[in-house]
Amino acid sequence: MKVASVIVDIPTRQTDRPFDYLVPDEWEDVVQAGMRVIVPFGTRLLQGFVIDTKSDTEVEKLKPIHSLLDVAPVLNEELLQLGKWLTETTLCFMISALQAMLPAAMKAKYEKEIHLIQERIDHLHEDVRLFFGDRTVVSWREIEHTSLLPLLQKEIAKGHLEVVYRVEEKGKKKTAKWVELTSTAEQTMEAMSRLSAQAVKQKEILQFLLENGPSFPLKQLLEETNSSLSAIKSLVQKKLVVEKEIEVYRDPFADRTFAKTSPLPLTEDQQRAIAPILAGIEKGEHDVFLMYGVTGSGKTEVYMQTIDAVLKQGKEAIVLVPEISLTPQMVKRFKGRFGSKVAVLHSGLSLGEKYDEWRKIQRKEVQLVVGARSAIFAPFENLGIIIIDEEHETSYKQEENPRYHARDVAIFRGRYHRCPVVLGSATPSLESFARAKKGVYKQLTLKKRMNDKALPPVDIVDMREELRAGNRSMFSRLLFEKLKDRLEKGEQSVLFLNRRGYSSFVMCRDCGHVIQCPHCDISLTYHRVQQRLKCHYCGYEQAVLHRCPSCESEHIRFFGTGTQKVEEELGKLLPEARVIRMDVDTTSRKGAHERLLNEFGEGKADILLGTQMIAKGLDFPKVTLVGVLAADTMLYLPDFRSAEKTFQLLTQVSGRAGRHQLPGEVVIQTYTPDHYSIELAAKHDYETFYEREMLIRKKHGYPPFYYLTLITVSHPEATKAVAITDKIVHYLQKQLSSQAIILGPVASPIARMNDRYRYQCMIKYKREPNFSSVLRKIVDHYQQEINRGELTITIDLNPYMMM
């Protein structure tokens, strides 16, 4: 008897454990841990993951597995262990952890097929070849309950066959038609001589295939021979050629060629930084390195040379970059150096492209993945290094279940594979820098920019003084002069604004009424292109109002500064300037990001204006001026990291100027010029900032001195939300030690979202050994209300979003 332990796809507390199922005799040699199956659960059939197989069980009457979704495991032993660890450390359900590791295309409804790999046809087992006959594809249903299954599984393992998920409009395999000769060259030439004199095109096609074939893509064949489909059809009828469907990968970079690059000579700083990493790779030791280097100090070259060492050992590498903004330039660098060994995973790809990239990794066709957060789950089995670039970025933290931080997952996988993990940043997170100071991480420092370029000088402009001097423009006089100067010299400028949309909110000048979202306690944002007011939390939108709904006044005005508004003002003040605007609105279409950056790189614009997405990783030789329009927008958010985020952002933006031959300058406009985060960012002085910020964190009991957990309760009734949060706080006070600090209950900064009221409490603690079980008991207690959909309790063990 063989028994499979299965985690079923119901994310609730009661079902968050393995259920035992009988493996039917015909699948005894087939079912393995890491495969997905369909199992009977109550009265319905559900998908689940096999996490273990065994030969006995305590359950008296076992139900058999209904059907198999995979023939080979989609999750390996390591990823199953990782799933278990995620469940413990983020308090998510096991099913959520396992699903998070698969591409979206594999979570949809699908049809499964077994495809014959054309080139391996001669190696196939005789029985399998007979079963396929003249077909190249058979459906899974045909073979699921036949005795052939174990044999097919062996052929799949050898790479003679392959399983493909035909997802309903989601992750279908992309195929192209090819035409192939059916006979040898001699037989084909003989057949050509027998064709009638009118069959000129048919002869041309056969001749072309003899010279360039024996098989060729249909579309190109028709172009090359200037033929029509009817000529091909005639040849098919005469059995001289066959048409075949051959898989082609959806390659997001198919239309691009990447110029091959070679390793650059390293500076002394870089050599010092790379030596301990290379030693770790050589010895197969796990260490976490924090590579702390000023912007433009050549961190990427160090990454590439360490990866090169790993690939030469026959091992694999993962490089994480923050979200979509870094990928075009990063991809260019890695594809240029490592060519087809690179797979790319990020949110800018379609579902099908992500599915194809994931399959390249699973089939061991690539050795290196460059991608955003979820690429940390790449199904490699022989990792040699994991690199996280801009490790301070908050986008490495997932904000929905499982609420993991990519850095923690990287360290788990690094330990498992006994390989180095490298965290790189010019402005490391305080937690990482503190760990490096304590010796938990090994610190590597790059103090100088490449070719000894100086960091750009920074001017801070007090916008209060500008107002006093009668300048009502959003550009200070200094910044305006410098922009004009760059235009005359033919150099480029980057303008950074920490906002999106045209203006932040719409207010009545007579009564002060601000237009709010009817479902959330937040003002609506004005988007000028569509003339709409939008809520950036629930997606509600409405047309622009011309009268105040409160007092009927027509004096309704737009307040705040958005990228569209800045673009408009630039058009008035510097009409000759060519401006490229990059924000959520202009980059929402696929490939828009890369297109805009390429245009700027080719010198088709003088000014690049944008939000967060232009702050990091960009490298353009002609950029000599960076202007920050509203440096303090983040300083007053209800978030203990606001000073740290401001410092990081300003340092990153400043780092875009003067990276090559031309010297750069930075102008920061602010209403709080004396705030330490702005002053120290202007001096590029991370160490002093770190010391100042650590004192404040210590005084107020924040990370890295304390751990934090945020519990958010939401309910359609405000009184219920308050009462439940209150009960949770009382329970925590009884269960935790007197050292734990519990703040709340208090309304969340956005107290209503999507017609649900939100209350929260925050726990600061140092050592609470039973903390996880206490939190689980809270969720268990309210499970019925959670299941009914009225109540949501969100527990974030290391919150990055305080809103």
N, C-alpha and C positions, 0 to 999 in steps of 0.2 A: 504493500500500500504506500502511495506517495501523497503527502498532504502539503497544500500551499497555504502560507499565511498571507492574507490579502488585506491591504488598506483600501477601503471602499470610498468612492467619491461622494461622501456626504460630509461637508465640513461642519460637524457639530461635536460637542463634547462627548455625547454618549457613543458615537461611532468612531471616535478617535483612537482606535486600537486595532490590532490585526484580528481578522476573522478567518477561521480555518475552513478550507474547502478541499474536497476530494479531487485528486487529479485523475481523470478517466484514463483507463489502461493505454489507449492509443496515443496519449500525449505524455506518457510517463517519462520518456527520454527527452521530451521537448521543453517542458515547463522549467524555467529557471528564475532565480531572483532577478528583479530589474525589468521583467516583462509586464506588459499590461494585459489584463484579461477582462472578460465580461462575466459577472457572477450573479446568481439569483440572490436578491436581498429582500426579505419579506415577499411582497407580491410583485416586485418589479425587477428588472435587470439593470445592473449598474456597472460602470467601469471601475477598475481598481488596479492597484500595483501589487505584484507579488514581491514581498520583501524577504521571504525565506521559504525553503522547502524542507520537509522533515518526513520521518517514516511513521510517526505515531501522533495521537492527539487525545485530549481528554474529553472532546465533544463526542456524545454517543452517536447521534445521527448526522452524518455529514452530507451537505448538498454538494453535487459535483460542479466544477467550473463549467459554465455554459459554452463559452467560446474564447479563442485567443485573439488578441489584437496585434501581438508581435510574434515574430518567429525567433528574433534575436533580442536580447535585453536592450532597452533604450537607456537604462541607467546602470552604470557599472557599480561594483562593490563600494568604491570610494564615494560615489554620489549618493548611494543609499545611506551610508554612514553620515554623510554631510546633512542629508535630510533629517536624520534623527537629531543631530546636533542643533540644527536650525529650530526644530520643534522645541527643544529645551531652552535655547538662548533667546528666542523671540516670542515664545509662548503662542506659536501658531499651531494649526492642526497639521498633522503629518501629511495629509493629502495636499494641502496648500504648498508645503515645502517641496514635495515631489513634483507638483505641476509647474512650480516656478522655474524648474531646471530645463523644461522642454520648450521648443519654439511654439509660438501660438498656433501654427498650422497643424500641429499634432494634437491640439486640444479640441479641434472641431469634430464635426460628424464626418466619418470617412469611409471610403471603400478601400479594401486592401487588395493589392494585386502582386503576383510574383512575375518578375520580368526576367527573361533569358538574356544573359550578356553575350552579345553576338560573337565577340572574339573568343569566348571560352567554350563555344558549342562543342568542340572536339573533345574537351576534357570531361564532359558531362557523363554521369552514370547512365548506362544503357536504358534502365527502366524509366529514368526521368526523361531521357530524350524521346522514348516511345510515347510517354504521357503527353509531352508538349506537341509531338507531331510536327506540323508545319506552322504552329503558332509561336509567337514570341512572348505572349502575355497570357497568363491564366488567372482567373479570379480566385480569391482566397476561399470563397465558399465551396468551390469545386474540390479543393484538396483537404479542407479543414478536418473532415472525418474519415480520410482514407489512411491506409497503412503506409502511404508514401511519405507522410509528414516527417518522420525522423530523418529519412534519406534526404528530403528537400532541405532540411535544416543543416545537414552536413554540407550540402552543395552551396548553401548560402554562406556558411562559414568559410568555405574555400574561395568564395568570390565568383562562383560560376553563375549563381542566380542572385536576384536581389529583391527585397520587399519594398514596395512603393505605396505610400498612402495617397490615394486619389481623394483629396479633400474637396468637398462641395465648394467649388469656386474659391477655396482658400489656398491650400498648398499643393495644387496639382503639379505634377512633373511637367516641365515644358518640353515639347518634342518638336522635331523638324523632320520633314520628309526627305529621304534619300533614295536614289535610284541605283540599283546594283546589277551588274551582269550576272546571268545565271550559269554561263558556261565558261570554258577555258578560252584563251585568246584564239587558238586555232579554230575551235568550233564556232566562235563568234564571227571570225573572218569568213568562214565557209558560209555561215547563214547570211552574211552581208551580200555575198556574191549571188545568192538566190533571190534577194529582194528585187521587186520590180523597179524599173527605171524611174517611175514617178516618186518612189519613196526616198527622195533626196535627203529630207530632214532626218528620217529614221537612220539612214546610213551615217549622216554627220554625227548624230548622237552616239551611235555605237563606236565610231572612230574616236570621238572625244573620250569616251569611257575607256577605250583600249589604251589611249595615251596618258590619261590622267586618273584612271579609276583604280580598281574595278567598281568602286562605289563613289558617289558624288552627291552633294546636296541638290535637291530638285530645283530650288529657286535659282541657284547659281548656274546649274546646268542649262536651264532654259535661257538665261541671260547670255551665257558664253556661246551657245550654239544658235541663238536667235530663233528658238523653236517654240512651238505651242504645246499645250498639254495633250492635244489629240495625237501628236506623234508619239509621245510617251505611252499613251493608252494603247495605241496599235502595237507597240513593242511588247507591252505587258501581255496583251492577248496572244501574241505569237510566242510567249514564254521565253523571250530573249533577255528581258530585264524584269526585276521585281521592284516594287515600291516598298520602302521600309520606314517605320517611325523610329527615329533614334533620339535618345534624350540629349537635350542641350541644357546646360546650367543657365539659370537667369543670372547673368553676370552684371551687377550694377556698374561695372567699370569697363564693359565690353567695348565701348566707343572711345576708350582712352588708352593712350600708350604712355607708359611711365619710363622716363629716361633712366637708364641704369646708373646707379651711383656707387662709388667705392668708399671704403672707410677712410676717414680723415685722420691726419696725424693728431695725437692727443696732446693737450697742454700738460704742464706739470701737475696742475690741480686735478685735471681729469684722470691722469695716470694714478695719482694717489687715491682717488675715489674708486677707480675701477678695480684696483689690485685686490682688496679684500673680497669683492663680489666674485671675481674670477677664481680666487682661492676656494671660496665656498662651493662654486660650481664643480671645480676639480675634485674636491673631497666628498661631494655629495652631502653637504651639511646644511641644515636649516638655520638661517638667521634672518632677522628683520633689519634692513638697513634704511635709515632715513637720509636721503640725499638732499641736503639743504643747500641750494645754489641760487645765487641772484638771477634775475631774469636775463636770459641771453648768455648764460654761462656754459651752454653746450651739454645740458643734461641728456637731450635726445641722442646725441652721438654716443654717449656712455651706454645708454640703453641698448643701442643697436649693436655695439661691439660685444656687450655681454650676451645678447641674444645669439649673435653669430657663434660664440663659443659653445652655447647650449645646443644649437642646431648641429654643430660639427660632432657633438657627442651622440647625435641621433635622438636627442630629446626634444621636448616641445616647450613653447612659451606663450604666455598670455600677457597682453599689454592693455591696461584699461586707461581710457581717456575720458574726461568729463563730457557727457552727453554729446549732442550732434556737432556743437560748435568747433570742436577740435578735429573732427574726423577728416574733412577734405585734405588739409595740409599734412596731417599725420599719416593718412593713407598713402599720400603721394610719397612721403619719405620712406615708409616701410615697403611699399610696393617697388619703389625704385631700388631699394637695397636687396630685398628678398624675393622679388618677383612673384611667381605663382605659389610660393609656399605660404602665402598670407590669405587668411579668410577675414572678412570684415563683418562685424555685427553691430548695428546701431539702429536707432529709432527711425532714421530716414529711409530705411529699406522697406520694400513691400513685404507682405507676409511670405509670398513665394520666394523672394530673394533670401529672406532670413532662413527659410526652411532649407534652401539649397546650400547656403553657407554652412549651416549646422551639419548637413549630411556630408559635406566635404570633410569636416572635422571628424565625424563619426567613422567615415571610411578611411581615415588616416591619409587623406590626399593632401593635407596641409599640415604645417608644423607650428604655425604662428597665428594667433588670433589677435586682432586689434579691434577693440569695441568699447561700448559704454557698459554701464553697471552689470547687466545680465550676462555679459560675455565671461564673467568670472565662473559661470557654470559650464563652460565649454567642455565637452566630454572627452578630454585628453586622458591618456592612461600612463603617460611617462613624462610628467612635467619637470622641466629643468630650471625655470625661473618664472616668477610673476612680478610684473611691474605695474605700479599704480602711479600715473602721472598726475600732477596737481592734486596730491592726496588730500588737501584741505577742503576740496570741493564738497558742498553739501549734497550734490546730486548722486553721490555714491551711496547715500542712505535711501532705501526704498520706503515710501510713505504709506504703502498699504501692505497687507499681509502677504508673505512673511516680511516683517519690518527689519530686514537684515542690513548691515553695513558691509559693502564690498570688501573693505579692508579686513574685517574680521574673517570673512569667508576665505580671503586670500591667505591669511595666516594659517587657518585650519588646513587648507590644501597644501600650503608650503610645508607644514609639519608632516603631513601624510606622505608627501613625495620626497621629504628631506631635501628641499631645494630653497635657495634664497628668495626672499620677498623684498622688493625695492620700492620704497615710498619716496616719490620725488616732489619737491615744491620749493618755491622761493619764499613762501609764507606758510610754513607748516601749521597744521592745527595745533592749538596749545597742548592738547592731550598727547599728540605724537612727539612734540618737542620736549615735553616734560618726561616722556618715557625715554627719549634719547639722552636727556641730561642724567637720568637715573641709571643709564646703562642697560635698560630693558631692550631698547633698540640700539643698533650701532650707528653712530652719526658719521656721515661723510659730508665734507663741506667743499663747495665750489665758490670761492670768494670773488673771483674776477669774471668779467664778461670775456667772451671769446675775443681774440685779437686786442685784448687789453683796452677795449672801448670803455669810456667812463659812463656811469649811469647818468641819465639825463637830469639837468637841473630842473627843479620844480618851483614854480611861483604859486603862492596861495593868494587868491583875491578875495577880500572881504566884500560880499555883495551888499552888505548894509551901507558901506561907504559909497558904493556905486549909486545906490538909491538916493543917499544924501546929496550926491553930486548931480542929481537930476537925470541919471541914466536909467531909464525904465526898460531897456532892452534885456533880453535873456543872455546877451553876450556882454561881458565886461569890456571896458575900453582896451585893456591889455590883450585879451584874447582876440578881439576883432582886428587889432593892428597886426597881430602875429598871423592870423588867418590870411589877411590881405597880402602880407609879406610872402607867405608860402605860395600864394597864387602867382605872384609876380615872378618868383624864382622857378616855378614849375615843379615844386615839391608837393608831397601829399600830407594831408592832416586826417586825424581820427578824432571824432567828437563822440563822447560817451555820455549817455543819459540813463539814469537808473530807473527808467519807467517805460511803459509801453502805452499805446493809444495816443489820442490827440491831446486829451487833457484829462486830469484826474477825475474831476467831478463837475456836476452842473448845479449851480446855486442861484437862487433868486436874490437879486440885490436889494429888493425892498423888504422882504420878510425873513430872509436868511434860510429859507427852506432848501434842503439839499435833496435831490432826487435819489431815492433809495431803491434797492431791489425789494419787490414785495415778498420774496421768500427768504431773504438773508438780511442780517443787520449790517449791510455794507452799501456804500454809495455806488451808483452805476458809473461806468467809465464811457466817455464819449469817443466813438470811432468815426472819424470824419468821412472816410471813403464811402462807407455805406450809409452815412448819416444815421447811425444807430447808437443807442445806449445799451451797454452790455454789462452783465454781471460776470466777473471772472471766477466766481465760485460755483454757481449752479447752472450757468449757461443761459439764464433768462435774458431776453433782449426786447427792446421796444424802440419805436421811432423817436426822434428828437422832439422835445416839447418846445413850443414857442410861447406858452403862457404858463405861469406858475400854478400848479394844481392846488396850492394852498390859498393864495391871495389874488389869483387871476392877473397879477402884474405881468407886463411884457418884458420887464427888465431881468430876463433870465440869462445868465452868463456862464461861460466855461472857465473853470479855474484850474490852475496847475499847468505843468508843461509836459507835453508828450512829444514823441519823436516826430509825429506829423506836423505839429505846431512849429517845432524847431526848423524842420525842413522848409516850411512856408516862410519863416522869418529870414532864413538864409537866402531864399529866393529874392526877397525884397532888398536885403542889405548887400548881398554879393551876387547879383544876377548872372555874372559870367561864370560862377563856380558850378562845376558838374558834381552833383551829390548822389551818392548811393545810400539808400536808407535800409538798414537791416534790423528788423524786429519781428515779433511773432507774426504780424500780419503779412509782411513781405516775404517771409521765408516758409510759409505754411505749405506751399506747393513742393512736390518732390523735386529735389535737385536745385531748388532756388538758391539755397545756401551757397552751394559750391559755385553756381553761375555768378552770383553777385561778387563773391570773393575773387573769382578769376578775373572779372571785369576790372575790379579795383587793382588787382595785381598787374594787369596789362596796361594800367595807366589810363583807363577810360573814364576815370573820375578823379576829382581833386580832393573831395572830402568823403570819408566813410563815416556815416552817422548811425549809431546803433545803441542797443541795450546790452545787457549782460553778455550776450553771445559774442560780442566783438572784444571782450575784455581779455580773453585768454589765448595763449598759444599762437596768435597770428604773427607772421614774420614777413614784413614788406620792406624792401631796401629803401624806398623813397619816402617812407613816413618819417617826418622830422618834427611833427608837432602833434601832441595829444592834448585835447581839452576835455575836462570833466565839468559838466554843466551843473549838476546838483549833487555835490559830494555827500550831503548829510541826509538824503532821503531815508537811508537805512538806520541812521543813528537812533531814531526815536521809536523804532518798532519795539513792541513788548517782548524782547528776546535778549537773554543775557549775553548772547554772542554778537550783538549788533556792532559793538566797537571792533571786534575781531573781523567780522565780515567786511566792515567798511575799510579797515586797514588792508585786508587781503585784496579787495577789489581795486583800491586805489593803486596799490603796488603793482598789481597785475597790469592794469591799464597803462600806468606810467612805463612799464617795461616794453610797451609796443613801439616806443619812440627811439630813434637813433641806434638801431641794432646793427647797422652796416657801416659804410664809409662816412655817410653824412651824420653830423652831430644832431641830437634831438633835444627838444624842450617840452616841458609839461606845464599846463596851467590848470589849477584846481580852483573852481569857484564854489564858495561856501558861505553860509550864514553863521557858522560856528568855527572860525579859523583857529581858535585856540584849543579845540578839542585834541587831546593827545593822539588819537588814532589818525587824525588828519595831519597834524604837525610831524609825526614820526614817519608817516607814509611819504611825506614830502622829502624827508631826509633818507629814505630807503633804510631805515634803522629798525630792523625786525627785533634785534636782541633787546633793545631798550623797551620796545613795545611789549615784548613778551614779559619782561620783568614788571612793568607797570600793571599790565592786565592780570598777571598772576596774583599780585597783591590784592587787587579788587576781588578776584574770584575767591581768594582765601577768606577775605573779610566777610563776603556774603555767602560763603558755603556753596560754591558752584564747581562743576568739573574744571580741572582734573582733581580737585581736592575731595569732591563728593561724587557718587553716582547719582543719576537722576532717573526718575520714572514719572511719566505723565499719564494719568488716567482721565479719559474724557468720556462723559456719559451723555448720550443724546436721546431725546424722546419728543414726540409731538406735543406733549403737555409740559409746560414749564415747571409746574409744581412737582410732577413726578421726577423730572430730571434733577431738581434740587434735592428732593427727599432721598433718592437713591444715592446721589453723591455723598450726602450727609451720612447715610448709613455706612457707606464704604469707608469714609474717614474714621468713624467711630470704631469700626472693626479693625482697621489698620492700627489705630492707637493702642488697642488691646493686644494685638498680635506681634507688633514690632518692638524692638528694644527702645530704651529712652533716648538713645543716641540719634535715632532716625527723626528727621524733621518733616512734619506733614503740613503742607500749606493748602488751605482751601477748606470747604468747597467755595468755589468762586465761579462766576460766569466766564466762559471762554472769551478771549479778545474779540472773536466774531461769535456773538452770543446766540445767533440764530442762522442756520444754514439749511436751505432747502426745506423750509417750514418745520425744522426740528430744532428744539432748544438744546443748547450745549453748555454743560457745566464741567468743571474739571478740578482735580486736586493733584498736587505735585509732591513726590516723596524724595527727600535728599537723604542718602544713607552712605555708610562706609562699609560695614560688615553686617549683613543680615543673612545668615546661612539658610533660613527657611523661607526667604522672600518669594521664590518662584512658587512654592506650594501654597503660600498665603494668597498670592494673586490668582492662582488657578481656582482656589476655593471660592473666590469672589465671583469669577465667571460661572462656575458650576451652580452657585446659588441662584443666579438670575437666568439660568439657561432657558427655562420655559418662555419667559418674556422675550428673550433674545430670539428664540426660534419662531415666535409669533411675528417677529419683524417690528414690534413696537419699540423695543429698546436696543440701543447699541452701546457696548462698552469697549472702548479702544484702549489698549495698554501699550504704551511705547516705552521700551526699556532704556532707550538712549535717544531722547527726542532731539530732532534738529529743527522741527517746526513747532513753534510755541502757539501758533494761531489756532 
